[in-house]
Amino acid sequence: MTVGGFIDVFYNQEANRVAYALIQEGQRIYGADNTGGWHVHPFADPLQHVPIISEMSFLDFVTEIEKFYHNQN
């Protein structure tokens, strides 16, 4: 399924900062990063910061996107 967006990945080795974002029409619609501890920006409200227990890998991030779109059908 094509959603018309793209995934943006950011890594800063010096600060050990990681951020993933699903961008659609210029806006983040889902994201995860480790600024202030690992958290997600959920599909329902990407402005929120919802803490998660452990680090999210890129594979985990893509899997969450796939689950979301699979459940939409």
C-alpha positions as CSV (number, residue, x, y, z in Angstrom):
1,M,0.0,0.0,0.0
2,T,1.3,3.4,-0.9
3,V,0.4,6.2,1.5
4,G,2.0,9.1,-0.3
5,G,4.5,10.0,2.4
6,F,8.0,9.2,3.5
7,I,10.0,8.3,6.5
8,D,12.5,10.7,7.9
9,V,15.3,9.3,10.0
10,F,17.7,11.4,12.1
11,Y,20.8,10.3,14.1
12,N,23.3,12.5,16.0
13,Q,26.2,10.4,17.2
14,E,27.6,13.2,19.6
15,A,24.3,13.6,21.4
16,N,23.2,9.9,20.9
17,R,19.9,11.3,19.5
18,V,17.7,9.2,17.3
19,A,14.4,10.3,15.7
20,Y,12.0,8.6,13.2
21,A,9.0,10.3,11.7
22,L,6.4,9.4,9.1
23,I,5.7,12.5,7.1
24,Q,2.6,13.0,5.0
25,E,1.7,16.3,3.3
26,G,4.6,18.0,5.1
27,Q,3.4,17.0,8.6
28,R,4.5,14.3,11.0
29,I,1.7,11.8,11.4
30,Y,3.6,9.3,13.6
31,G,7.0,9.5,15.2
32,A,9.4,8.2,17.8
33,D,12.5,9.6,19.4
34,N,14.8,9.5,22.4
35,T,14.9,13.2,23.4
36,G,14.2,13.1,27.1
37,G,13.7,9.3,27.0
38,W,12.2,7.1,24.4
39,H,8.6,8.1,23.4
40,V,6.2,8.0,20.5
41,H,4.1,10.6,18.8
42,P,1.0,8.5,18.1
43,F,-1.1,8.5,15.0
44,A,-4.1,9.7,16.9
45,D,-2.3,12.9,18.1
46,P,1.3,13.3,16.8
47,L,1.9,16.3,19.1
48,Q,1.7,14.0,22.2
49,H,4.8,12.5,23.8
50,V,3.8,9.0,25.0
51,P,6.7,7.3,26.9
52,I,7.7,3.8,25.9
53,I,9.7,1.3,28.1
54,S,12.6,0.6,25.7
55,E,14.4,1.8,22.7
56,M,12.6,1.7,19.4
57,S,14.6,0.3,16.5
58,F,14.0,1.4,12.9
59,L,12.5,-2.0,12.2
60,D,10.1,-1.6,15.2
61,F,9.1,1.8,13.8
62,V,8.4,0.5,10.4
63,T,6.5,-2.5,11.9
64,E,4.2,-0.1,13.8
65,I,3.5,1.8,10.6
66,E,2.6,-1.4,8.8
67,K,0.3,-2.6,11.7
68,F,-1.5,0.8,11.6
69,Y,-2.2,0.7,7.9
70,H,-3.0,-3.0,8.0
71,N,-5.7,-2.3,10.6
72,Q,-7.1,0.5,8.5
73,N,-8.3,-2.0,5.9
